[in-house]
Amino acid sequence: MVSGMSQSHPRITKAVIPAAGLGTRFLPATKATPKEMLPVVDKPAIQYVVEEAVSAGLDDVLMVTGRNKRPLEDHFDRNYELESALQKKGDADRLAKVQQSSDLATMHYVRQGDPRGLGHAVLCAAPHVGDEPFAVLLGDDLIDPRDLLLQRMIDVQQQYGGSVIALMEVAPEQIHLYGAAAVECTADSDVVKVSGLVEKPDVEDAPSNYAIIGRYVLDPAVFGILRTTEPGRGGEIQLTDALQQLVDTHTPSAAAEGKDGGPVHGVVFKGRRYDTGDRGDYLRAIVRLACEREDLGPDFRTWLRRYVTEEMQQP
């Protein structure tokens, strides 16, 4: 239970998944295949993200896509020819796996057009989301299904209102790869109040080593701010800059008049996160998840131990 003023806030039902990136770090594999469709063991990375949203009670999912992303829509649609073939073979197990992706949630799609950054991708969701809080899940971050990060963030937002971001402590020398947050403690050990945000700061300028990872629960007031947010670092419209404006404009007087988007809090995550946006981490994620599978793990771990032992014995 989160400490703080008890309030009633609208139930969150909508998730937004930005998926318009080019995936250049995985070329040539991503020349014709969206990076979100690269397999992690035997499911595309994007399916893990949708499953996470659904498990947190978000049954309305909007993907913000771009050119060459049609396979994403096909994956979450029915494939009657394939289903019929599997049914005729009596392959009920594979049939269930194929149907699972199309039955997960109500899926919607909108194209981003010009790739103008994460903030612009989120703004593309405004007509669908409307005037209600919503979640944003980035496809490069896979959160282990045993760690209920998104549900915890929704609980915090329901208690405090405003917006909630996911934070994770990283080594100080790595903070320049992330947005960084200045924070104040609350009564809950895993919840902090955000007092400042900086996108990919130099190590000496970072307010902390609390890095923003790819999960957000946002107040719809962020849309109005994003419409007027100028391009920031990298010439892109940064969601971090819009969240900083929410921090700056949240004052007791404005909150009393309902003129701001509420505070910004952070949930400090200490669970299992797999970064599939980096080639090395992508491979490590596959190994970790494969090792933990009941159907693959025992044989795979045996092979992996033998392989590592043989490699260590090499001159």
Sine and cosine of phi, psi and omega as CSV:
sin_phi,cos_phi,sin_psi,cos_psi,sin_omega,cos_omega
0.00,0.00,0.73,-0.69,-0.02,-1.00
-1.00,0.06,0.71,-0.71,0.06,-1.00
-0.98,0.21,0.38,-0.92,0.03,-1.00
0.79,-0.62,-0.02,-1.00,-0.05,-1.00
-0.92,0.40,0.79,-0.61,0.02,-1.00
-0.98,0.18,0.84,-0.55,-0.03,-1.00
-0.70,-0.71,0.26,-0.97,0.06,-1.00
-0.95,-0.32,0.84,-0.55,-0.02,-1.00
-0.81,-0.59,0.46,-0.89,-0.03,-1.00
-0.85,0.52,0.62,-0.78,0.06,-1.00
-0.90,0.43,0.69,-0.72,-0.02,-1.00
-1.00,0.02,0.80,-0.60,-0.02,-1.00
-0.80,-0.60,-0.21,0.98,-0.14,-0.99
-0.93,-0.38,0.67,-0.74,0.07,-1.00
-0.85,-0.52,0.63,-0.78,0.05,-1.00
-0.89,-0.46,0.78,-0.62,-0.01,-1.00
-0.85,-0.53,0.97,-0.23,0.07,-1.00
-0.92,0.38,0.79,-0.61,-0.07,-1.00
-0.56,-0.83,0.68,0.74,-0.05,-1.00
-0.97,-0.25,0.00,1.00,-0.06,-1.00
-0.91,0.41,0.41,-0.91,-0.06,-1.00
-0.99,0.11,-0.34,0.94,0.01,-1.00
0.91,0.40,0.65,0.76,-0.10,-1.00
-0.91,0.42,-0.42,0.91,-0.02,-1.00
-0.94,0.34,-0.23,0.97,-0.02,-1.00
-0.93,-0.37,0.26,0.97,0.10,-0.99
-0.90,0.43,0.56,-0.83,0.09,1.00
-1.00,0.05,0.02,1.00,-0.06,-1.00
-0.86,0.51,-0.53,0.85,-0.07,-1.00
-0.99,-0.12,0.23,0.97,0.05,-1.00
-0.88,0.47,-0.67,0.74,-0.02,-1.00
-0.85,-0.53,-0.11,0.99,-0.02,-1.00
-0.88,-0.47,0.81,-0.58,0.04,-1.00
-0.85,0.53,0.63,-0.78,-0.02,-1.00
-0.86,0.51,-0.49,0.87,0.00,-1.00
-0.92,0.39,-0.30,0.95,-0.01,-1.00
-1.00,-0.09,-0.01,1.00,0.06,-1.00
-0.90,0.45,0.70,-0.72,-0.10,-0.99
-0.97,0.25,0.65,-0.76,0.20,-0.98
-0.92,-0.40,0.98,-0.18,-0.23,-0.97
0.91,0.40,-0.99,-0.15,-0.04,-1.00
-0.78,-0.63,0.31,0.95,0.10,-1.00
-0.77,-0.64,0.58,-0.81,0.08,-1.00
-0.91,0.42,0.52,-0.85,-0.06,-1.00
-0.81,0.58,-0.62,0.78,-0.08,-1.00
-0.91,0.42,-0.46,0.89,-0.01,-1.00
-0.93,0.37,-0.59,0.81,0.06,-1.00
-0.86,0.51,-0.64,0.77,-0.04,-1.00
-0.93,0.37,-0.70,0.71,0.03,-1.00
-0.90,0.44,-0.66,0.75,0.03,-1.00
-0.88,0.48,-0.60,0.80,0.03,-1.00
-0.90,0.44,-0.69,0.72,0.02,-1.00
-0.88,0.48,-0.71,0.70,-0.03,-1.00
-0.90,0.44,-0.65,0.76,-0.02,-1.00
-0.91,0.42,-0.37,0.93,0.04,-1.00
-1.00,-0.04,0.13,0.99,0.07,-1.00
1.00,-0.02,0.19,0.98,-0.01,-1.00
-0.99,-0.13,0.98,-0.19,-0.12,-0.99
-0.98,-0.22,0.12,0.99,0.02,-1.00
-0.84,-0.54,0.95,-0.31,-0.15,-0.99
-0.88,-0.47,0.81,-0.58,0.08,-1.00
-0.94,-0.35,0.83,-0.55,0.12,-0.99
-0.99,-0.17,0.76,-0.65,0.07,-1.00
-0.99,-0.12,0.95,-0.30,-0.16,-0.99
-0.92,-0.40,-0.07,-1.00,0.05,-1.00
-0.57,-0.82,-0.31,-0.95,0.01,-1.00
-0.89,0.45,0.50,-0.87,0.06,-1.00
0.91,0.42,0.37,0.93,0.00,-1.00
-0.97,-0.26,0.19,0.98,-0.04,-1.00
-0.84,0.55,-0.55,0.83,0.04,-1.00
-0.84,0.54,-0.46,0.89,0.06,-1.00
-0.90,0.44,-0.71,0.70,0.02,-1.00
-0.91,0.42,-0.65,0.76,-0.01,-1.00
-0.90,0.44,-0.60,0.80,-0.06,-1.00
-0.91,0.43,-0.61,0.79,-0.04,-1.00
-1.00,-0.07,0.18,0.98,0.07,-1.00
-0.97,-0.24,0.18,-0.98,0.07,-1.00
-0.97,0.25,0.57,-0.82,0.12,-0.99
-0.84,-0.55,1.00,0.04,-0.16,-0.99
-0.91,0.42,-0.58,0.82,-0.01,-1.00
-0.91,0.42,-0.72,0.69,0.03,-1.00
-0.91,0.41,-0.68,0.73,0.00,-1.00
-0.89,0.46,-0.65,0.76,0.02,-1.00
-0.90,0.43,-0.67,0.75,0.00,-1.00
-0.89,0.45,-0.67,0.74,0.01,-1.00
-0.93,0.37,-0.59,0.81,0.02,-1.00
-0.91,0.42,-0.66,0.75,0.01,-1.00
-0.91,0.41,-0.53,0.85,0.03,-1.00
-0.98,0.20,-0.20,0.98,-0.07,-1.00
0.96,0.28,0.38,0.92,-0.04,-1.00
-1.00,0.00,0.97,0.24,-0.10,-1.00
-0.92,0.40,-0.55,0.84,-0.04,-1.00
-0.91,0.42,-0.78,0.63,0.00,-1.00
-0.93,0.36,-0.55,0.83,0.04,-1.00
-0.87,0.49,-0.69,0.73,0.01,-1.00
-0.89,0.45,-0.63,0.78,0.01,-1.00
-0.92,0.39,-0.63,0.78,0.02,-1.00
-0.92,0.40,-0.67,0.74,-0.04,-1.00
-0.96,0.28,-0.41,0.91,-0.06,-1.00
-0.85,0.53,-0.70,0.72,-0.08,-1.00
-0.91,0.41,-0.52,0.85,-0.01,-1.00
-0.99,0.12,-0.22,0.98,-0.03,-1.00
-0.97,-0.26,0.06,1.00,-0.13,-0.99
-0.91,0.42,-0.77,0.64,-0.14,-0.99
-0.40,-0.92,0.13,-0.99,0.17,-0.98
-0.99,0.15,0.91,-0.41,-0.13,-0.99
-0.98,-0.19,0.65,-0.76,0.07,-1.00
-0.74,-0.68,0.37,-0.93,-0.05,-1.00
-0.64,-0.77,0.62,-0.79,0.13,-0.99
-0.60,-0.80,0.59,-0.81,0.01,-1.00
-1.00,0.00,0.67,-0.74,0.02,-1.00
-0.97,0.23,-0.50,0.86,-0.07,-1.00
0.98,0.20,-0.88,-0.47,0.02,-1.00
-0.93,0.37,0.76,-0.65,0.02,-1.00
-0.97,0.22,1.00,0.02,-0.12,-0.99
-0.95,-0.32,0.39,0.92,0.11,-0.99
0.96,-0.27,0.18,-0.98,-0.05,-1.00
-0.89,0.45,-0.64,0.77,0.01,-1.00
-0.87,0.50,-0.66,0.75,0.03,-1.00
-0.92,0.38,-0.63,0.78,0.03,-1.00
-0.88,0.48,-0.67,0.74,0.03,-1.00
-0.91,0.42,-0.63,0.78,0.01,-1.00
-0.89,0.46,-0.53,0.85,0.04,-1.00
-0.88,0.48,-0.33,0.94,-0.03,-1.00
-1.00,0.07,-0.12,0.99,-0.12,-0.99
-0.82,0.57,-0.73,0.68,-0.02,-1.00
-0.88,0.47,-0.53,0.85,-0.01,-1.00
-0.98,0.20,-0.67,0.75,-0.09,-1.00
-0.96,0.29,-0.69,0.73,-0.05,-1.00
0.96,0.28,-0.54,-0.84,-0.12,-0.99
-0.98,-0.21,0.86,0.51,0.03,-1.00
-0.54,-0.84,0.46,-0.89,0.03,-1.00
-0.91,0.42,0.42,-0.91,-0.08,-1.00
-0.46,-0.89,0.27,-0.96,0.01,-1.00
-0.96,-0.28,0.51,-0.86,0.12,-0.99
-0.84,-0.54,0.79,-0.61,0.02,-1.00
-0.84,-0.55,0.84,-0.54,0.05,-1.00
-1.00,0.06,0.70,-0.71,-0.13,-0.99
-0.95,0.31,-0.29,0.96,0.00,-1.00
-0.97,0.24,-0.34,0.94,0.00,-1.00
-0.98,-0.21,0.89,-0.45,0.12,-0.99
-0.97,-0.24,0.81,-0.59,0.04,-1.00
-0.98,-0.22,0.78,-0.63,-0.01,-1.00
-0.82,0.57,0.75,-0.66,-0.05,-1.00
-0.87,0.49,-0.28,0.96,0.05,-1.00
-0.98,0.19,-0.22,0.98,-0.01,-1.00
-0.95,-0.31,0.94,-0.35,-0.18,-0.98
-1.00,0.03,0.86,0.51,-0.04,-1.00
-0.88,0.47,-0.78,0.62,-0.08,-1.00
-0.89,0.45,-0.66,0.75,0.04,-1.00
-0.88,0.47,-0.65,0.76,0.04,-1.00
-0.89,0.46,-0.66,0.75,0.01,-1.00
-0.90,0.43,-0.64,0.77,0.03,-1.00
-0.90,0.43,-0.66,0.75,0.03,-1.00
-0.87,0.49,-0.68,0.73,0.00,-1.00
-0.91,0.42,-0.66,0.75,0.02,-1.00
-0.91,0.41,-0.62,0.79,0.02,-1.00
-0.90,0.43,-0.51,0.86,-0.01,-1.00
-0.99,0.16,-0.73,0.68,-0.13,-0.99
-0.99,-0.15,-0.33,0.94,-0.16,-0.99
0.96,0.27,-0.21,-0.98,0.03,-1.00
0.92,0.38,-0.58,-0.81,-0.05,-1.00
-0.85,-0.53,0.41,-0.91,-0.01,-1.00
-0.71,-0.71,0.73,-0.69,0.04,-1.00
-0.88,-0.47,0.40,-0.92,0.05,-1.00
-1.00,-0.06,0.75,-0.67,-0.02,-1.00
-0.84,-0.54,0.53,-0.85,0.03,-1.00
-0.59,-0.81,0.72,-0.70,0.04,-1.00
-0.95,0.30,0.75,-0.66,0.04,-1.00
-0.81,-0.58,0.25,-0.97,0.08,-1.00
-0.88,0.48,0.66,-0.75,-0.05,-1.00
-0.79,0.62,-0.57,0.82,-0.03,-1.00
-0.96,0.28,-0.13,0.99,0.02,-1.00
-0.98,-0.19,-0.12,0.99,-0.15,-0.99
-0.90,0.43,-0.40,0.92,-0.01,-1.00
-0.93,0.38,-0.16,0.99,0.03,-1.00
-1.00,0.04,-0.12,0.99,-0.15,-0.99
-0.76,-0.65,0.15,-0.99,0.34,-0.94
-0.98,0.22,0.61,-0.79,-0.04,-1.00
-0.88,-0.48,0.54,-0.84,-0.08,-1.00
-0.87,-0.49,0.68,-0.73,0.25,-0.97
-1.00,0.00,0.74,-0.68,-0.17,-0.98
-0.72,-0.69,0.36,-0.93,0.11,-0.99
-0.81,-0.58,0.61,-0.79,-0.04,-1.00
-0.94,0.35,0.44,-0.90,0.15,-0.99
-0.84,-0.54,-0.09,-1.00,0.01,-1.00
-0.94,0.33,-0.28,0.96,0.00,-1.00
-0.98,-0.19,0.75,-0.66,-0.11,-0.99
-0.90,0.43,-0.44,0.90,-0.04,-1.00
-0.97,-0.22,0.16,0.99,-0.01,-1.00
-0.83,-0.55,0.74,-0.67,0.05,-1.00
-0.79,-0.62,0.43,-0.90,0.14,-0.99
-1.00,-0.06,0.75,-0.66,-0.06,-1.00
-1.00,0.01,0.81,-0.59,0.01,-1.00
-0.94,-0.34,-0.13,0.99,0.02,-1.00
-0.15,-0.99,0.45,-0.89,-0.02,-1.00
-0.63,-0.78,0.65,-0.76,0.04,-1.00
-0.71,-0.71,0.76,-0.64,-0.01,-1.00
-1.00,0.09,0.87,-0.49,0.07,-1.00
0.72,0.69,0.88,0.47,-0.04,-1.00
-0.96,0.27,0.41,-0.91,0.21,-0.98
-0.90,0.44,0.48,-0.88,-0.10,-1.00
-0.80,0.59,-0.68,0.74,-0.06,-1.00
-0.96,0.29,-0.26,0.96,-0.02,-1.00
-0.97,-0.23,-0.04,1.00,-0.07,-1.00
-0.93,0.36,0.73,-0.68,0.01,-1.00
-0.95,0.31,-0.32,0.95,0.02,-1.00
-0.18,-0.98,-0.03,-1.00,0.14,-0.99
-0.97,-0.25,0.38,0.93,0.14,-0.99
-0.99,0.11,0.94,-0.35,-0.05,-1.00
-0.99,-0.13,0.63,-0.78,0.08,-1.00
-0.98,0.19,0.82,-0.57,0.10,-1.00
-0.95,-0.30,0.12,-0.99,-0.30,-0.95
-0.98,0.21,0.75,0.66,0.10,-0.99
-0.68,-0.74,0.76,-0.65,-0.01,-1.00
-0.65,-0.76,0.57,-0.82,0.24,-0.97
-0.84,-0.54,0.90,-0.45,-0.25,-0.97
-0.88,-0.47,0.61,-0.79,0.17,-0.99
-0.97,0.24,0.60,-0.80,-0.03,-1.00
-0.90,0.44,-0.23,0.97,0.08,-1.00
-0.86,0.51,-0.34,0.94,-0.01,-1.00
-0.90,0.44,-0.45,0.89,-0.01,-1.00
-0.90,0.43,-0.70,0.71,0.01,-1.00
-0.88,0.48,-0.61,0.80,0.03,-1.00
-0.94,0.34,-0.67,0.74,-0.02,-1.00
-0.89,0.46,-0.51,0.86,0.00,-1.00
-0.90,0.44,-0.42,0.91,-0.03,-1.00
-0.91,-0.42,0.09,1.00,-0.01,-1.00
-0.97,0.23,0.82,-0.58,0.04,-1.00
-0.97,0.23,0.47,-0.88,0.08,-1.00
-0.82,0.58,0.66,-0.75,-0.02,-1.00
-0.91,-0.41,-0.74,-0.67,-0.05,-1.00
-0.85,0.53,0.74,-0.68,-0.01,-1.00
0.97,0.24,0.15,0.99,-0.01,-1.00
0.95,0.30,0.32,0.95,-0.04,-1.00
-0.91,-0.42,0.37,-0.93,0.09,-1.00
-0.98,0.18,0.92,-0.38,-0.15,-0.99
-1.00,-0.07,0.78,-0.63,0.10,-1.00
-0.88,0.47,-0.56,0.83,0.02,-1.00
-0.86,0.51,-0.64,0.77,0.01,-1.00
-0.91,0.43,-0.64,0.77,0.03,-1.00
-0.92,0.40,-0.65,0.76,0.04,-1.00
-0.90,0.43,-0.57,0.82,0.06,-1.00
-0.88,0.47,-0.63,0.78,0.04,-1.00
-0.90,0.43,-0.60,0.80,0.08,-1.00
-0.88,0.47,-0.65,0.76,0.05,-1.00
-0.88,0.47,-0.72,0.70,-0.08,-1.00
-0.92,0.39,-0.57,0.82,-0.10,-1.00
-1.00,0.01,-0.13,0.99,0.00,-1.00
-0.99,0.13,0.95,-0.31,0.06,-1.00
-0.76,-0.65,0.37,-0.93,0.01,-1.00
-0.83,0.56,-0.65,0.76,-0.04,-1.00
-0.93,0.36,-0.67,0.74,0.02,-1.00
-0.91,0.41,-0.63,0.77,0.01,-1.00
-0.90,0.44,-0.64,0.77,-0.01,-1.00
-0.89,0.45,-0.52,0.85,0.00,-1.00
-1.00,-0.02,-0.01,1.00,-0.01,-1.00
0.93,0.37,0.50,0.87,-0.09,-1.00
-0.97,-0.23,0.10,1.00,0.05,-1.00
-0.78,-0.62,0.06,-1.00,-0.05,-1.00
-1.00,-0.08,0.26,0.97,0.03,-1.00
1.00,0.07,0.06,-1.00,0.00,-1.00
-0.97,0.26,0.13,-0.99,0.14,-0.99
-0.87,-0.48,0.85,-0.53,0.06,-1.00
-0.91,-0.42,0.30,-0.95,0.06,-1.00
-0.81,-0.59,0.62,-0.78,0.16,-0.99
-0.98,-0.20,0.86,-0.50,-0.02,-1.00
-0.99,0.12,0.91,-0.42,-0.11,-0.99
-0.99,-0.13,0.76,-0.65,0.02,-1.00
-0.82,-0.57,0.33,0.94,-0.05,-1.00
-1.00,-0.06,-0.45,-0.89,-0.11,-0.99
-0.99,-0.14,0.88,-0.47,-0.01,-1.00
-0.82,-0.58,0.69,-0.72,0.00,-1.00
-0.88,-0.48,0.86,-0.51,-0.01,-1.00
-1.00,-0.05,0.95,-0.31,-0.02,-1.00
-0.99,-0.11,0.12,0.99,0.04,-1.00
-1.00,0.07,-0.17,0.99,0.02,-1.00
-0.91,-0.42,0.69,-0.73,-0.11,-0.99
-0.87,0.49,-0.69,0.73,0.00,-1.00
-0.91,0.41,-0.71,0.70,0.01,-1.00
-0.92,0.39,-0.54,0.84,0.06,-1.00
-0.87,0.49,-0.71,0.70,0.03,-1.00
-0.91,0.41,-0.64,0.77,0.02,-1.00
-0.91,0.42,-0.60,0.80,0.04,-1.00
-0.89,0.46,-0.68,0.73,0.03,-1.00
-0.87,0.49,-0.71,0.70,-0.02,-1.00
-0.89,0.46,-0.72,0.69,-0.03,-1.00
-0.89,0.46,-0.74,0.68,-0.04,-1.00
-0.93,0.36,-0.59,0.81,0.05,-1.00
-0.91,0.41,-0.64,0.77,0.00,-1.00
-0.89,0.46,-0.49,0.87,-0.09,-1.00
-1.00,-0.03,-0.08,1.00,0.02,-1.00
-0.97,0.24,0.70,-0.71,0.00,-1.00
-0.92,0.40,-0.54,0.84,-0.06,-1.00
-0.99,0.10,-0.40,0.92,-0.05,-1.00
-0.92,-0.39,-0.50,0.87,-0.18,-0.98
-0.82,0.57,-0.79,0.62,-0.09,-1.00
-0.83,0.55,-0.78,0.62,0.00,-1.00
-0.92,0.39,-0.63,0.78,-0.04,-1.00
-0.92,0.39,-0.66,0.75,0.02,-1.00
-0.90,0.44,-0.63,0.78,0.04,-1.00
-0.88,0.48,-0.73,0.69,0.03,-1.00
-0.89,0.45,-0.66,0.75,-0.07,-1.00
-0.91,0.42,-0.67,0.74,0.04,-1.00
-0.88,0.48,-0.69,0.73,-0.01,-1.00
-0.90,0.43,-0.67,0.75,0.00,-1.00
-0.89,0.45,-0.73,0.69,-0.03,-1.00
-0.90,0.43,-0.65,0.76,0.03,-1.00
-0.88,0.48,-0.69,0.73,0.02,-1.00
-0.90,0.43,-0.63,0.78,0.00,-1.00
-0.91,0.41,-0.62,0.78,-0.01,-1.00
-0.93,0.37,-0.40,0.91,-0.02,-1.00
-1.00,0.07,-0.14,0.99,0.02,-1.00
-0.93,0.36,0.63,-0.78,0.00,-1.00
-0.93,0.37,0.00,0.00,0.00,0.00
